Amino acid sequence: MPTKFSRLRRLPVTIGRGLANAFNPMVWRRRGLIAGGGTALLALVIVTLVVGWWWSDPPDTFDPSRQTEMTAERHGEEIVTGYTTTVTLIHAVDVMLHKPGGYLFNDVMPPGVLLDNVPSWEYGAVIQMRDLARSLRNDMSRSQSQSRENEELSQAEPRLNFNANSWIFPSTESEYEDALGYLRTYRSRLASGDANFYARADNLRGYLETVGQRLGGIVQRLSASVGEWRVNTDLANDRAATSAQTPAREIRDETPWLQIDNEFYYARGATWAHYHFLKAVRQDFSSVLADKNAEATMDQLIRSLEAAQRPIMSPIVLNGNGFGFFANHSLVMASYVSRANAALIDLRRLLEQG
């Protein structure tokens, strides 16, 4: 009869045999583990692909006016000047954080880490959310440059500017959720009369100037999909202008092949945010636009941004060359954004001179 001491002596041998069997394919095959493991792996891959496909659909557009009415009714608040813009910013951030899959830009696990289109869409939208939050904090909520800034907006704006790619300690989502909390407090105080919003022409011009810079940059990024040489206009129209580095006479902009769809979805996210924000601004600054006879120009700007959100009928982002046989989705998007930017330039001119 084996003693306790003899069993202990055989323990290392037993452990060694167990480890050897664990890494022995013959043992796996004999026990049916290879077939079972292959089936489980295949099922995992299929589930990952299905979930990834489901998460790869960006959010649809919404009606800022309708969302404002629902929010005011839900919280028993009054719709005052600036309420629509604030509600639209809050809802846009909320949609980005709580769409299928949640916020994907900082994911480190599949399927989120394997996706790139929707994360690019998210980053394009986030940049515009930051711009509007900055304009709310610095201009729209202040009566003049030396007035005191709103406390809630001074807390919300830096949180929206937090690193968009932070996974933990703290996560990007937690910072954006905190920003939502401060924005909701500002919305409630605005409705109750404890905070203010100033719909003035100079405030609108300042915000539109930022929007114009974003749209112009988007057009350049989209146009680079075909890789063409362009004349360097960085120092144009100013004889005394200089730069830190000697500028080349011509510059070649070309987006790497694997980045073309990312640039396209970045533009989709940016125009998605601009479409909603400008519709909200259209309502809050209606008296300013009417005084400058700029309503039609603003409507055309919004319509061009709406056209940029049309459904993509192709399963992939095509990148045909110029007038070639295949479409170039980036150039089509660039045409809509260019039209929007042209309308925005006219709108800014009307606000300055109208």
WOTA-V496860 format. One record per residue. N is the residue number from 1. RES is the residue in one letter. BURIAL is I if it has 16 or more other ideal C-beta (glycine too) atoms within 10 Angstrom, else O. Layout:
# WOTA-V496860
N_RES_BURIAL / N_RES_BURIAL
This chain:
# WOTA-V496860
1_M_O / 2_P_O / 3_T_O / 4_K_O / 5_F_O / 6_S_O / 7_R_O / 8_L_O / 9_R_O / 10_R_O / 11_L_O / 12_P_O / 13_V_O / 14_T_O / 15_I_O / 16_G_O / 17_R_O / 18_G_O / 19_L_O / 20_A_O / 21_N_O / 22_A_O / 23_F_O / 24_N_O / 25_P_O / 26_M_O / 27_V_O / 28_W_I / 29_R_O / 30_R_O / 31_R_O / 32_G_O / 33_L_O / 34_I_O / 35_A_O / 36_G_O / 37_G_O / 38_G_O / 39_T_O / 40_A_O / 41_L_O / 42_L_O / 43_A_O / 44_L_O / 45_V_O / 46_I_O / 47_V_O / 48_T_O / 49_L_O / 50_V_O / 51_V_I / 52_G_I / 53_W_O / 54_W_O / 55_W_I / 56_S_I / 57_D_O / 58_P_I / 59_P_I / 60_D_O / 61_T_O / 62_F_O / 63_D_O / 64_P_I / 65_S_I / 66_R_O / 67_Q_I / 68_T_I / 69_E_O / 70_M_O / 71_T_I / 72_A_I / 73_E_O / 74_R_O / 75_H_O / 76_G_O / 77_E_I / 78_E_O / 79_I_I / 80_V_I / 81_T_I / 82_G_I / 83_Y_I / 84_T_I / 85_T_I / 86_T_I / 87_V_I / 88_T_I / 89_L_I / 90_I_I / 91_H_I / 92_A_I / 93_V_I / 94_D_O / 95_V_I / 96_M_I / 97_L_O / 98_H_O / 99_K_I / 100_P_O / 101_G_I / 102_G_O / 103_Y_I / 104_L_I / 105_F_I / 106_N_I / 107_D_I / 108_V_O / 109_M_O / 110_P_O / 111_P_I / 112_G_I / 113_V_O / 114_L_O / 115_L_I / 116_D_I / 117_N_I / 118_V_I / 119_P_I / 120_S_I / 121_W_I / 122_E_I / 123_Y_I / 124_G_I / 125_A_I / 126_V_I / 127_I_I / 128_Q_I / 129_M_I / 130_R_I / 131_D_I / 132_L_I / 133_A_I / 134_R_I / 135_S_I / 136_L_I / 137_R_I / 138_N_I / 139_D_I / 140_M_I / 141_S_I / 142_R_I / 143_S_O / 144_Q_O / 145_S_O / 146_Q_O / 147_S_O / 148_R_O / 149_E_O / 150_N_I / 151_E_O / 152_E_I / 153_L_I / 154_S_O / 155_Q_I / 156_A_I / 157_E_I / 158_P_O / 159_R_I / 160_L_I / 161_N_I / 162_F_I / 163_N_O / 164_A_I / 165_N_O / 166_S_O / 167_W_O / 168_I_O / 169_F_O / 170_P_O / 171_S_O / 172_T_I / 173_E_I / 174_S_O / 175_E_I / 176_Y_I / 177_E_I / 178_D_I / 179_A_I / 180_L_I / 181_G_O / 182_Y_I / 183_L_I / 184_R_I / 185_T_I / 186_Y_I / 187_R_I / 188_S_I / 189_R_O / 190_L_I / 191_A_I / 192_S_O / 193_G_O / 194_D_O / 195_A_I / 196_N_I / 197_F_I / 198_Y_O / 199_A_I / 200_R_O / 201_A_I / 202_D_O / 203_N_I / 204_L_I / 205_R_O / 206_G_O / 207_Y_I / 208_L_I / 209_E_O / 210_T_O / 211_V_I / 212_G_I / 213_Q_O / 214_R_I / 215_L_I / 216_G_O / 217_G_O / 218_I_I / 219_V_I / 220_Q_O / 221_R_I / 222_L_I / 223_S_I / 224_A_I / 225_S_I / 226_V_I / 227_G_O / 228_E_O / 229_W_O / 230_R_O / 231_V_O / 232_N_O / 233_T_O / 234_D_O / 235_L_O / 236_A_O / 237_N_O / 238_D_O / 239_R_O / 240_A_O / 241_A_O / 242_T_O / 243_S_O / 244_A_O / 245_Q_O / 246_T_O / 247_P_O / 248_A_O / 249_R_O / 250_E_O / 251_I_O / 252_R_O / 253_D_O / 254_E_O / 255_T_I / 256_P_O / 257_W_O / 258_L_O / 259_Q_O / 260_I_I / 261_D_I / 262_N_I / 263_E_I / 264_F_I / 265_Y_I / 266_Y_I / 267_A_I / 268_R_I / 269_G_I / 270_A_I / 271_T_I / 272_W_I / 273_A_I / 274_H_I / 275_Y_I / 276_H_I / 277_F_I / 278_L_I / 279_K_I / 280_A_I / 281_V_I / 282_R_I / 283_Q_I / 284_D_I / 285_F_I / 286_S_O / 287_S_O / 288_V_I / 289_L_I / 290_A_O / 291_D_O / 292_K_I / 293_N_O / 294_A_I / 295_E_O / 296_A_O / 297_T_I / 298_M_I / 299_D_O / 300_Q_I / 301_L_I / 302_I_I / 303_R_O / 304_S_I / 305_L_I / 306_E_I / 307_A_I / 308_A_I / 309_Q_O / 310_R_O / 311_P_O / 312_I_O / 313_M_O / 314_S_O / 315_P_O / 316_I_O / 317_V_I / 318_L_I / 319_N_I / 320_G_O / 321_N_O / 322_G_O / 323_F_O / 324_G_O / 325_F_O / 326_F_O / 327_A_O / 328_N_I / 329_H_I / 330_S_I / 331_L_I / 332_V_I / 333_M_I / 334_A_I / 335_S_I / 336_Y_I / 337_V_I / 338_S_I / 339_R_I / 340_A_I / 341_N_I / 342_A_O / 343_A_I / 344_L_I / 345_I_I / 346_D_I / 347_L_I / 348_R_I / 349_R_O / 350_L_I / 351_L_I / 352_E_O / 353_Q_O / 354_G_O
